[in-house]
């Protein structure tokens, strides 16, 4: 019996060369959201931040690069990894949230779309290759893969390029402690429909969205500094609310995806989760397994790179996946037939997950 599978056939990522360590923030002046001065010593602020998030350093792009530039680099690496002709790509689905932002600017550029810019950068001439962006918060790349699967299964596409790219260093408020969370990066995959003897690739997926009070948990807001320009916006978040929301809803969404796949929990080899906050991600995965009455070995099942790369939003999941496949995450490998769960949460608030057989 033949199976029509949606399979990731190539991966690539771009990790910026510029390393920003936590020590770079020790002398920063930080304010609360009510614009009151945080009088705690810088070293204590930085240490508390590391204890909570696990982040010791992050990567920021150099002045000469933008979000679409690093997306094109990651895309080219995925194309080469898959060994395909880029002219055979039917869709370029690019997940992002802030567009291109020039160095030392705060103005976002979304016209033309970043996907169109990537198609141009790759030199693709095929007029049937349709490029477009999706804005879905941090879960955008996963949403792009699910969307590619839908087009492939419907017969509307055979091969898609799905990219997650962000340069959050260009939209952070340097007077806000949350600046230390955010980073830059890009990850890309080639997703194809293949007729094969065995069932593999994407097996199932799930979505969750709450847009009542949750819609403002991550937002574009004014600087924490009392001297900031009130009409200039920066990425802002309510960390406590996001933490509580994540623990309440993400484990259930992951369980829904796994149950829909008909896969037993003990078959899951890796959970590739959005690199948002080390402690939060650990708590999410612990709660996920608790639904099955199991206490997991987190170090074995949950690879992480947030400690060195920070939170690059839509780029974290494809970057982590690529790095594991390329043996760049110590202690973690992915082998043929392994069952993986991909999951993410972000602005919206939106949650998604899919189950994948390697």
C-alpha positions as CSV (number, residue, x, y, z in Angstrom):
1,X,0.0,0.0,0.0
2,X,1.3,3.4,-1.0
3,X,1.2,6.4,1.3
4,X,1.2,10.0,0.3
5,X,3.4,11.7,2.9
6,X,4.3,15.3,3.7
7,X,8.0,15.1,4.4
8,X,10.7,17.6,5.3
9,X,13.5,16.8,2.8
10,X,16.0,19.6,3.6
11,X,16.8,22.0,6.4
12,X,19.0,25.0,6.9
13,X,19.5,27.9,9.3
14,X,21.4,31.1,9.8
15,X,22.8,31.9,13.2
16,X,24.2,35.4,13.4
17,X,27.9,35.7,14.1
18,X,27.5,38.6,16.7
19,X,27.4,37.2,20.2
20,X,25.9,39.4,22.9
21,X,26.6,38.0,26.4
22,X,24.6,38.8,29.5
23,X,27.5,40.9,30.8
24,X,26.7,43.4,28.0
25,X,23.6,44.4,30.0
26,X,25.2,44.9,33.4
27,X,25.5,48.6,33.0
28,X,22.1,49.1,31.4
29,X,19.5,51.4,33.1
30,X,16.2,49.6,33.2
31,X,12.7,50.8,34.0
32,X,9.5,49.1,34.8
33,X,6.5,49.4,32.4
34,X,5.1,52.1,34.6
35,X,8.4,54.0,33.8
36,X,9.7,53.8,37.4
37,X,13.4,53.2,37.7
38,X,14.7,49.7,38.6
39,X,17.2,50.4,41.3
40,X,18.5,46.8,41.7
41,X,22.2,46.5,40.8
42,X,22.8,45.5,37.2
43,X,24.7,42.3,38.1
44,X,21.7,41.1,40.2
45,X,19.2,41.9,37.4
46,X,21.3,39.9,34.9
47,X,21.7,37.0,37.3
48,X,18.0,36.8,38.1
49,X,17.3,36.9,34.4
50,X,19.6,34.0,33.7
51,X,18.1,32.0,36.6
52,X,14.6,32.4,35.1
53,X,15.2,32.1,31.4
54,X,18.4,30.0,31.2
55,X,19.9,32.4,28.7
56,X,23.5,33.4,29.0
57,X,24.0,34.9,25.6
58,X,22.1,35.6,22.4
59,X,22.9,36.3,18.7
60,X,22.2,39.6,17.0
61,X,22.7,40.4,13.3
62,X,25.3,42.7,12.1
63,X,24.3,46.1,10.7
64,X,24.6,45.0,7.0
65,X,22.0,42.2,7.3
66,X,18.2,42.3,7.6
67,X,15.5,39.7,8.2
68,X,14.9,38.9,4.5
69,X,18.7,38.5,4.0
70,X,19.2,35.9,6.7
71,X,16.0,34.2,5.5
72,X,17.5,33.8,2.1
73,X,20.7,32.4,3.5
74,X,18.8,29.8,5.5
75,X,16.6,29.0,2.5
76,X,19.6,28.5,0.2
77,X,21.1,26.0,2.8
78,X,17.8,24.1,3.0
79,X,17.6,23.9,-0.8
80,X,21.1,22.6,-1.0
81,X,20.4,20.1,1.8
82,X,17.4,18.8,-0.1
83,X,19.3,18.7,-3.4
84,X,16.5,20.3,-5.4
85,X,16.2,22.8,-8.2
86,X,14.7,26.0,-6.6
87,X,12.7,26.6,-9.8
88,X,10.6,23.6,-8.7
89,X,9.3,25.2,-5.5
90,X,5.6,25.9,-5.7
91,X,5.3,28.1,-2.6
92,X,7.5,30.2,-0.3
93,X,5.8,30.5,3.0
94,X,7.7,32.9,5.3
95,X,6.8,33.4,8.9
96,X,7.8,36.7,10.5
97,X,6.3,39.4,12.7
98,X,8.2,42.7,12.3
99,X,9.3,42.7,8.6
100,X,12.6,44.2,7.7
101,X,14.0,46.8,10.1
102,X,17.1,48.7,9.1
103,X,19.9,49.0,11.6
104,X,19.4,52.0,14.0
105,X,15.8,52.3,12.8
106,X,12.5,51.3,14.4
107,X,10.4,51.4,11.2
108,X,9.2,48.1,9.9
109,X,9.1,47.3,6.1
110,X,6.6,44.7,5.0
111,X,6.1,45.8,1.3
112,X,7.1,43.9,-0.7
113,X,6.7,40.8,1.5
114,X,9.8,39.3,2.9
115,X,8.9,36.1,1.0
116,X,9.0,38.1,-2.3
117,X,12.4,39.5,-1.3
118,X,13.6,35.9,-0.6
119,X,12.3,34.7,-4.0
120,X,14.2,37.6,-5.6
121,X,17.4,36.9,-3.6
122,X,17.3,33.2,-4.6
123,X,16.9,34.2,-8.3
124,X,13.8,32.1,-8.8
125,X,12.2,32.9,-12.1
126,X,9.3,30.5,-11.9
127,X,6.1,32.7,-12.0
128,X,4.1,29.8,-10.5
129,X,6.2,29.9,-7.4
130,X,4.0,32.0,-5.0
131,X,5.7,33.8,-2.1
132,X,3.8,35.2,0.9
133,X,4.3,36.0,4.6
134,X,2.3,34.8,7.6
135,X,2.2,36.7,10.9
136,X,1.2,34.3,13.7
137,X,3.5,35.2,16.5
138,X,6.2,32.7,17.5
139,X,4.3,29.7,16.2
140,X,4.4,31.1,12.7
141,X,6.9,28.6,11.3
142,X,5.0,25.6,12.6
143,X,1.9,27.2,11.2
144,X,3.7,27.5,7.8
145,X,4.6,23.8,7.8
146,X,1.0,22.9,8.6
147,X,-0.2,25.1,5.9
148,X,2.3,23.6,3.4
149,X,0.9,20.2,4.4
150,X,-2.6,21.3,3.6
151,X,-1.6,22.6,0.1
152,X,0.3,19.4,-0.6
153,X,-2.5,17.1,0.6
154,X,-5.0,19.0,-1.5
155,X,-2.9,18.7,-4.6
156,X,-2.3,22.4,-4.9
157,X,1.4,22.2,-4.3
158,X,4.1,19.5,-4.5
159,X,7.0,21.3,-2.9
160,X,7.1,24.2,-0.5
161,X,9.9,26.3,1.1
162,X,8.9,27.3,4.7
163,X,11.0,29.9,6.5
164,X,11.0,31.5,9.9
165,X,13.0,34.7,10.2
166,X,13.3,37.5,12.7
167,X,15.6,40.3,13.8
168,X,14.2,41.2,17.2
169,X,17.3,43.1,18.2
170,X,16.0,45.9,16.0
171,X,12.6,46.2,17.8
172,X,13.7,45.8,21.5
173,X,13.4,48.6,24.1
174,X,16.9,48.8,25.7
175,X,15.3,50.2,28.8
176,X,13.3,47.0,29.3
177,X,14.8,43.9,30.9
178,X,12.9,41.8,28.4
179,X,15.4,43.0,25.8
180,X,17.8,40.3,27.1
181,X,15.4,37.5,26.0
182,X,15.2,38.4,22.3
183,X,17.6,37.4,19.5
184,X,17.9,37.1,15.8
185,X,18.0,34.2,13.4
186,X,16.4,32.3,10.5
187,X,15.5,28.7,9.9
188,X,14.1,27.0,6.7
189,X,12.9,23.7,5.5
190,X,11.8,22.1,2.2
191,X,8.5,20.3,2.6
192,X,7.5,17.9,-0.1
193,X,4.7,15.5,-1.0
194,X,6.1,12.0,-1.6
195,X,4.4,8.7,-2.5
196,X,6.1,6.0,-0.3
197,X,5.7,2.5,0.9
198,X,5.7,3.5,4.6
199,X,3.8,6.2,6.5
200,X,6.0,9.0,7.7
201,X,6.4,12.7,7.8
202,X,3.5,14.8,9.3
203,X,1.1,12.6,11.1
204,X,-1.2,15.1,12.8
205,X,-1.5,18.6,14.1
206,X,-3.5,20.8,16.5
207,X,-4.2,24.6,17.0
208,X,-5.4,26.7,19.9
209,X,-6.1,30.5,19.9
210,X,-7.3,32.8,22.7
211,X,-7.9,36.5,21.8
212,X,-9.8,37.9,24.7
213,X,-7.5,39.5,27.3
214,X,-4.8,37.2,26.0
215,X,-4.5,39.3,22.8
216,X,-2.3,41.8,24.7
217,X,0.1,39.4,26.4
218,X,2.6,40.2,23.6
219,X,2.2,43.6,21.9
220,X,3.9,46.6,20.3
221,X,4.2,49.3,23.0
222,X,6.0,52.4,24.1
223,X,9.5,52.5,25.8
224,X,9.8,51.9,29.5
225,X,11.9,55.0,29.7
226,X,10.2,58.2,30.9
227,X,12.1,60.1,28.2
228,X,11.0,57.7,25.4
229,X,9.1,58.9,22.3
230,X,5.5,57.8,23.0
231,X,4.7,57.2,19.4
232,X,7.6,54.8,18.8
233,X,6.7,51.1,19.5
234,X,8.8,48.2,20.7
235,X,8.2,44.5,21.3
236,X,6.6,44.2,24.8
237,X,5.2,41.3,26.8
238,X,3.5,40.3,30.0
239,X,5.9,37.6,31.1
240,X,3.9,36.3,34.1
241,X,0.6,36.1,32.1
242,X,2.4,34.3,29.2
243,X,3.9,31.8,31.6
244,X,0.6,31.0,33.3
245,X,-1.2,30.8,29.9
246,X,1.5,28.5,28.4
247,X,1.4,26.0,31.3
248,X,-2.4,25.9,31.2
249,X,-2.9,25.4,27.4
250,X,0.2,24.2,25.6
251,X,0.4,20.6,27.1
252,X,-3.2,20.0,26.1
253,X,-2.6,21.1,22.5
254,X,0.4,18.8,22.3
255,X,-1.7,15.9,23.7
256,X,-4.4,16.6,21.1
257,X,-1.9,16.3,18.3
258,X,-0.4,13.1,19.7
259,X,-3.7,11.4,20.3
260,X,-4.9,12.3,16.8
261,X,-1.8,10.6,15.4
262,X,-2.6,7.4,17.4
263,X,0.9,7.3,18.7
264,X,1.7,6.0,22.2
265,X,3.5,8.5,24.5
266,X,6.4,6.0,25.0
267,X,7.2,6.2,21.3
268,X,8.0,9.9,21.4
269,X,11.7,10.5,21.0
270,X,12.1,14.3,21.0
271,X,10.0,17.3,21.7
272,X,11.2,20.2,19.5
273,X,9.6,23.2,21.3
274,X,9.8,26.9,20.7
275,X,12.8,28.2,22.6
276,X,11.0,30.8,24.7
277,X,12.2,30.5,28.2
278,X,14.1,27.5,29.6
279,X,12.1,27.1,32.8
280,X,8.8,27.7,31.0
281,X,9.6,25.1,28.4
282,X,10.6,22.6,31.0
283,X,7.4,23.1,32.9
284,X,5.3,22.7,29.7
285,X,6.9,19.4,28.8
286,X,6.6,18.1,32.4
287,X,2.9,18.9,32.4
288,X,2.5,17.3,29.0
289,X,3.9,14.0,30.2
290,X,2.0,14.3,33.5
291,X,-1.2,13.9,31.4
292,X,0.0,10.4,30.7
293,X,1.1,9.7,34.3
294,X,4.8,9.8,33.2
295,X,7.8,11.7,34.5
296,X,10.2,12.3,31.6
297,X,13.9,12.6,31.5
298,X,14.0,16.2,30.2
299,X,17.7,16.2,29.3
300,X,17.0,13.2,27.0
301,X,13.8,14.2,25.3
302,X,13.9,18.0,25.1
303,X,16.8,19.4,23.2
304,X,17.5,23.1,23.8
305,X,19.7,25.9,22.4
306,X,18.1,28.9,24.1
307,X,21.0,29.1,26.5
308,X,23.4,30.3,23.8
309,X,21.0,31.6,21.1
310,X,18.2,33.3,23.0
311,X,14.6,33.6,21.7
312,X,14.5,34.3,18.0
313,X,10.7,33.8,17.8
314,X,9.7,32.0,14.6
315,X,13.3,31.0,13.9
316,X,13.8,29.0,17.1
317,X,12.1,25.7,16.1
318,X,13.5,25.3,12.6
319,X,17.0,26.4,13.8
320,X,16.9,23.8,16.6
321,X,15.7,21.1,14.3
322,X,18.4,21.8,11.7
323,X,21.1,21.9,14.4
324,X,20.0,18.5,15.8
325,X,20.0,16.9,12.4
326,X,23.5,18.4,11.8
327,X,24.8,17.0,15.1
328,X,25.2,20.5,16.6
329,X,23.2,20.0,19.8
330,X,25.2,18.0,22.3
331,X,23.6,14.8,23.5
332,X,20.8,14.8,20.9
333,X,20.4,13.0,17.6
334,X,17.4,12.2,15.4
335,X,17.2,8.9,13.6
336,X,15.0,7.4,10.9
337,X,11.5,6.5,12.2
338,X,11.9,8.6,15.3
339,X,8.6,10.2,16.5
340,X,8.9,14.0,17.2
341,X,6.5,16.5,18.6
342,X,6.9,20.1,17.4
343,X,5.2,22.8,19.5
344,X,5.1,26.6,19.9
345,X,3.3,29.4,21.6
346,X,3.3,33.1,20.9
347,X,1.5,36.4,20.3
348,X,-2.2,36.1,19.5
349,X,-2.2,34.2,21.8
350,X,-1.7,31.3,19.5
351,X,-0.5,27.7,20.1
352,X,0.2,24.9,17.6
353,X,1.8,21.5,17.5
354,X,2.4,18.7,15.0
355,X,3.5,15.1,15.3
356,X,6.2,14.0,12.8
357,X,7.8,10.6,12.0
358,X,11.3,11.1,10.8
